[in-house]
Amino acid sequence: MTRSAKAASATMWGKRDDMIVREDLPFNAEPPASVLAAAVITPVDTFYSRNHGPFPDIAPREWRLTVGGSVDAPLNLTYDDLTTKFAQHCVVATLACAGNRRAELLRVHPIPGKDPWEHGAISTAEWCGVRLVDVLAAAGVRREDELHVEFLAPDVAQEARPVQSYGSSIPLNKAMSEEVLLAWQMNGQPLPRAHGGPVRVVVPGYIGARSVKWVTAITVQPAPSQNYFQAIDYRILPPEADADAVAEGEGISLSSLPLNCDILVPTDGERVSAGALTVRGWAIAGDGHSVERVDVSLDGGHSWRQADLRPAASRWAWSRWSLTVDVEPGPLSITARAWADTGVTQPESPASLWNPRGYGNNAWAHITASAI
C-alpha cells in the first residue's frame, strides 16, 4: 500500500492518518510511539487496532447475545436488555496485543506471516458496560471447579484452520472477577464498530486476544474453547516448532500480560538536541499487579537511574514514567526495565524469548538515537 492509501484506510475507520497500517484487510494498525506517549487515556482515533477478519456491521437494535452452557437459566439478551437491566460499571484498562514489540524478535530471526508490531500495539481506554459476573449470575452460572467461559463473535478469520469465526475463552474464576466487562462505551462514547461495537468483552490484565469484539455468544463449559485462536494460535511455542503444523493444544496458552515496559520518547533512530532530554514510556505488570520501579540506563545496562513513576489510573492500566537526563552530542543508547510488586524484573534479551509466532516479548526496552 502507498502512504496515501494507508492514510485513507486509517481514516475510513476513524483513525489518525499517521497510523502505521500493518494490514488493510483485516485492518491492523498502531500509532507512532511519540503519539501514543501524549496521553494516559488513548484517544479512540489513536487506539491500536488488531483484527483477524472484516468488521461485522451490527446495529444495536439487531444485536443479540446468547448465554448458555453450564447455567441454570440460559439467556437471550437484546442491546436494550443489556444496557437497562444491569448496573453500569466503568474501568480504565490497558489492552495489549500479544505481538506487541514483535519487531525486536524479528531482528533475532524471521517470523513469516506475522505483523512487525513495534511500540504501539498497546493502548488504554475507559471502558463502560456491565460486569460479566452480573450477566453470568442472572443466567444461574454453576460455580464448578475448572470451568471456562467461551466468547464467540461473527468476524470470520481466513487465517484460521479451518476458516472460522473468531472465538476465545477465559477461566471462570477470571470471568467472575468484577473488572471483566461486556462494554458498549469507550472513552465516553458508543463503542465504535472498529473496536467491537455494539458490544465487546474487555478482560483487563489479559492479552488483548481474550477481549473478544462483536461478541454474540457466551458459553460456560468444562474446557477451554476449541476455537483456532484459543486451541492453536496465541500460544508460546518451542523455538524448534513449526507454527504451521502444530497440533491443537501444543505450547503455552497465553492469558495474563507479562511484566513489561517500553520507551516511547525519543523514538528509535531519532535525532535529538544535546543537553537535557526527557525520556518517557510506559510500564505494566499484568493481571492486577503493580509496577513498583522503572530503571533507565544510558550505557547498555552497566549503570541505572530510577525514573519518575506516576500512579496508574487503575490497577488494570499502564503506569507512565519519565526521566530527564543530560546527553552529549553523538550516539545515544537508552535501555529501560520495570520491577513488579512481586520483586521480579524483565528478561534482558529478546533472543532468549524468540518463539515461532513472535508473542510475549517483554525483554528490556532498548532504543538507539543520536544527539546533535
N, C-alpha and C positions, 0 to 999 in steps of 0.2 A: 504493500500500500504506500502511496505517496504521502507526504506530510499533510497536504491539504485533505486527502481522503481520510486520514486518521483523525484529523480535527473534526471533519464532518461527521464521522462515526461517533465520536465522543459527544459532540453537541446534540446529536439526534437523541441520545439517551440522557440529556440533561447534565452532561459533564463539561468541565472546562475544556477549552480547545487545546490546552497544552498537556492534557493527559497523555501518558505513554501507553499507546494502544498495542497490546501484545497480539491480540486476535480480533478480527471484526465479527466473525460468526463461528462460535459463540463469542460474545463481546467480553473481552478481558482487558482491563486497563488499570494502571496505577498512576498516582500523581507524582510529579517531580518531588524529590526529597525536600527541597527547600520550601515548597508549597505546603507539604504535609507538616512541616515544623511550625507553621504560622498560627495554629490554634489547638487548644486542648481538645475541644469538640470539633471533629472534622466536618466541614460543611458538606451537604449532600452532593454538591457538584464536584467535590474533591474526593469523596469516599471511593476507595478502590472497588473494582468490580471483577468478580470471579464467577464464571458460569461454565456449564457443560453443554448447553443447548440453547435454542432460541427462547426468548422470553414468552411465556404464556400471557395471554391478554384476557384477564378475567375481571369483569366488572364486579364491584362489591355485591350488588343485588343478585348476581349469578353464582357467587362463591358459596361452596358448601364444604363442611368438614365432618367427616365420619370419625367416631371414636369407638373402637371395639377391641376385641381380643379378650384378655383376662380381666373383664369388667362385668359387673352385675347388671348395669343399666346402659347399654350402648346408646350413643348419642348421634344425632344428625343435626348439626348446627348451621344456621344461616349467619351471615355477617351481622345482622341486627341482633341475633341471639347472643353472639359472642361479645358485641360491644355494649349491650344494655343489660344483660342478665348476670354479669360477673363484675366484681370490683376491678377498677383500673389501677395498674401499678406501672411505675417507670423505673428504669435502671440505666445508668451510664455504664456502657460496656465497650471494651475494645474487641473487635473481631480481627483475626489474622489468618491469612491463607497459610496452610501447611507448607507451601512452597516459597514463602517469603524469604528473601536473601538467597534464592537458589543460584543466582548468577555467580556467587562465590564458589559454590560446589561445581559449577560448570567449568570454572578455571582449574579445578583439580582433575576432572575427567568428563568427557561428553555425557550428556543425558538426552538422547534423541527424543523428540516429540514433546518436550516439556517447555513451558514458557520460562524465559530467563528473568524471572522477577528479581528486581533489585532491592530498593529500600521501601517501596510504597505499597506492598500488598498487606497493609495493616492500617486500620483507621478506627476512630472512636466516635460513637454517637449516643444520644439519649434515646432509648427505645421505650415505647409505651404500649401497653396492651393488657392482657390478662395473664395471671400466673398459670402456667401449665398445671401445677398441682391442683388448682381450683377446678379446672376442667376435668382432670382425672378423678377428683373426688366426686364430682357430680355424676360421673359415669360409674361410680362404685368400684374403683380400682381395687384389685386384690393385692394386698401388700405381701407378696410372697418373695422369698429369697431368690436371687439370681434372675429376676425378670428384667426385660428390656423394653424400651419404648421406641417403636419404629415410626419414622416420619416419611411420607411419600408425597411426591409432587408431580405435576403433569409435564414438566420440561423434559424433553427427550434428548438423550445423550448418544450421539452417533459413535463415540469412542468406546462405549461400554461393550462388553462381550457377554451375551448378545446385546444388541441395541435395546435400550430400555429407558424408562423414565427415572429421574433421579430419586434416590432414597438413602436413608441413613438411620442410625439408631444410637441411643444412649442408655446407660443402665437406669433402671427405675429409681434408684436412690438419688441419682443426679436429677432426673426428671421431676422428682418430688421436692427439689430444693427451690426456695422461694424466688431465686433470681432468674429462673428459666421462664421465658415468656412466649406467648403467642402474640406477636406485636403487629399493630396496624398503624403505628406512628413512628416517625424517625425525625428527630430534632424538631418536634412540634408540628410536623406536617404529615398529611396522609402518606403512608408508606409508598414510595414510588414503585412503579412497575419494574424498573431496572433493579430494584433491591428486594423484590419478592412480594410486592403489593398485589392483592389487598392485604394478605396476612402471611407472615413468615414465623418460623421458630427462631428464637435467639437463645443460644446456650452460652452464657458468659463463662469464661475460663477454659473453654474447649476450642479446638481448631475450628475455623470458620465452616469447614465442610459439614459439621454437625448441625449448623444453624440453617436448616432447610428452608429455602424460599418457596413461595406459592404453595404452601402446604395444604393438602386437601384430605389427607387420611392419617390417622394416628392409631397404631395398634400396639397393645400391651401383649407381649409374647415371651415365651420361655428362653429364647436365644436371640443373639444379635441379628440384625437384618441380614438377609441373604442378597440384598441389592449389591450390584457390582461395586458401588462406591463405599460399601462397608466391608464386604467379604473379600474383595480383591484389590481395589485401589485404596489410597490413603492408609497405607501400611508401610512401615520401615522394613525393607527387605535386606537380606545379607548382601554385601558388596558383590559377591560372585553370582547372584541370582539373575536370571533372565526375566526382566519385568514383563515381557510379552507372553511368557509361558508358565507363570507361577500358578499353582493350584489355589483353590479357594481356601482362605484362612491362613495362607503362608505369611510369615512375617509378623510384625508387631502392629496391632491396630492402634491408630492414633486417637487420642482423646484430649487430655489436658495439654494446654500450651506449656512449652518448656520455659524455664527462666531464660530471658533474652534481653538484649538491648541493641541499639543501633545509633549511629551518628548521622544526623540529618543536615547539619550545617557545621563546617563547609561541606560541599559535595565532592565526590571523588573526581580528581583531576582539576579542580577549581583553582584559579589564581586569586590569591587574597593579598591584601596590603600587609606589609610587615608592621610589627607593633602589636597593640592589643587586639586579640582575636577571641571572640566568644564562641566556643564550641557548644553545640546543642544537640539533643537527641531524646530518645525515649527509652524506657525500660519497663518490663512487666515480668511478673513471677508466675502467673498462670494459676487458674482454678482457686482463686481466693487468697493466695499467699501474697505477701507484700515484698517489695524491693526495699532493702534497708540501706544500700550504699551503691554508688557508681564511682568507679575509679577511671581516670584518664591518664594515658601515657603518651609522651612525645618522643620516646626513644625505643620503641618496639617492645615495651613491657619490662625494661630494666628498672625503671622507677615509675612511681604512680602518684597522682594527686587526686584528692577526693573532690568530686563535683558537688555542686549545689543541687540537691534533690528536692523537688517540690512535691507536696502531698498529692496523691491520686484523687480524682474526683469521686471514685468509689473503689471498693476492694476488687472490682472487676475491670478496672480501667488502667491504662498505662500511667506511669509517672514520667514527668518531663524533668530533664536535668540540663545543667549548663555549667561551664567552667570558662573563665576568662584567662587566657594565657598570653604571654609575650613571645612573639615569634620573630626570628631574624630572617632576612632575605635568603632564599634557597629552598631546597626540597623540604617538604613537611610531611611527617608521618604521624597519624593520630590513631590511637587504639583505645577502646573503651570496654569495660566489663562490669557486670552487675553482680551484686550479692543479695541473696534472698533472706527472709526471716528464718529460714531453716539452717543458715550458715553455709550454704553451698554457693559456688560461683559457676561461671560458664567454662566449657572446654576451650582450650586455646586455639586449636586449628580446625578449619573446615575440612582438611584432609582426613582427619580422624572421624568425621561424621558422614563422609560421602556414602550415598546409597543410590540404587538404580533409578529411583523416581525423584530424587532431589528434595526430600522432605526433611523438616526439622532442623534446619541449620541454625544453631544457637551458639556458634563459636564467637570468640571475642570479635567485636566490631572493629573494622580497620579501614581507613581511607588514606589515600595519598593526595597531596595538593602541593602547591608551591607558593611561597611568599615573595612579593616583589616590592 
